[in-house]
Amino acid sequence: MKRQLVERELSEEGPRRGSGEKGKKRSVTVNLAESPLTWLHARGHLSDAQFDAGERLRADYERAQLSPSVTMRWDPVRVDGGGGDGLTPTERQIAAKARFDGAMAEAGPGLSDILWRVACACEGVPDAEKALHWPARSGKLVLKLALDRVALFYRIG
């Protein structure tokens, strides 16, 4: 995965104690190509099995071509299906959709909401919590539970 580094300004700090002047603005370097799962795993919030399960789920989501797309396909036409598994591209897509649906069903209602948002749509946990109208800092725990169930589905760990 190629790195896309940009500088982001953090929210303004409050006034310093003992002085009337505003605090200095701070900025951080952010990698836009890093997925929320990669970020959580790199900081020790997800186990290897949870991270692998999330990546597997996202791979199936992308192979099944479930994300919104333009009406025209600009992919080059392939004569050989490739893959070496004896399946046509359509059959591989259907198999990925079946695995994705099975993994989401294993996660269960309530858990699959944040799982899809973070693993497949690549939303950050705070953004997913807001979209689902959940309390702050509750999403990571629910996401970890969902990833544990998905890891069982994919027989990881």
Residue pairs with C-beta under 8 A, 6 or more apart in sequence:
1 33
1 34
2 33
3 31
3 33
3 34
4 31
4 32
4 33
5 29
5 30
5 31
5 32
6 29
6 30
6 32
7 27
7 28
7 29
7 30
8 27
8 28
8 29
8 30
9 25
9 26
9 27
10 25
10 26
10 27
10 28
12 22
12 23
12 25
13 22
13 23
13 24
13 25
13 26
14 22
14 23
15 21
15 22
15 23
16 23
35 58
35 122
36 118
36 119
36 122
36 123
36 124
36 125
37 46
37 51
37 54
37 55
37 58
37 118
37 119
38 51
40 46
40 51
40 125
40 140
40 143
41 48
41 50
41 51
45 140
45 144
46 54
46 144
46 147
47 157
48 157
49 147
49 148
49 151
49 156
49 157
50 144
50 147
50 148
50 151
51 147
52 151
52 154
52 156
52 157
53 103
53 147
53 148
53 150
53 151
53 153
53 154
53 156
53 157
54 115
54 118
54 119
54 147
54 150
55 119
56 103
56 150
56 154
56 156
57 100
57 103
57 104
57 115
57 119
57 120
57 150
57 154
58 119
58 120
59 96
60 96
60 97
60 99
60 100
60 103
61 67
61 96
61 100
61 119
61 120
63 92
63 93
63 96
64 93
64 94
64 96
64 97
64 100
65 93
66 97
66 100
66 120
67 120
78 89
81 87
81 88
81 89
81 92
83 92
85 92
87 95
102 153
103 150
103 153
103 154
104 112
104 115
104 116
105 112
106 149
106 150
106 152
106 153
107 115
107 146
107 149
107 150
108 146
108 149
110 142
111 142
111 145
111 146
111 149
112 146
113 128
113 132
114 125
114 128
114 129
114 132
114 134
114 139
114 142
114 143
114 146
115 143
115 146
115 147
115 150
117 123
117 127
117 128
117 131
117 132
118 124
118 125
118 128
118 139
118 143
119 147
123 131
125 139
125 140
125 143
126 136
126 139
128 134
128 139
129 135
129 136
129 137
129 138
129 139
132 139
134 142
151 157
